[in-house]
Amino acid sequence: MDPMIAEVVITNPHGLHARPAAVMVEKLKAFDAEVRIEAGQKTANAVSIMSVLALGAGPGDTARVHSEGPQAEAALEAVVAILTEEE
C-alpha cells in the first residue's frame, strides 16, 4: 500500500509545541498506522513527543505528513486537524 501524504501549513497558534504535540501523540496511539512529519530539514516519528517537539515547527511553517498502514487515512486526517486547528 502506498503511503498517504498531505502538505499543510501549520495554523495552530502554538505550532507543534507541548500541548498540541501531546494531543497528537495520544490520538495516534488509537490508529494502526505509521505516521511521520517533515518540517524543514527534520523528520519526526509522530508518536514520539520528543521527536515531534524537536521539529521546532511553528505557526506558518509547512509540514508534510506521511501515513502508512491499514488506518493511514484516518491517522493522516487526525494529524492534519491538529496542525490546522485554530483554537
Secondary structure, 3 states (H helix, E strand, C coil): CCCEEEEEECCCCCCCCHHHHHHHHHHHCCCCCEEEEEECCEEEECCCHHHHHHCCCCCCCEEEEEEECCCHHHHHHHHHHHHCCCC
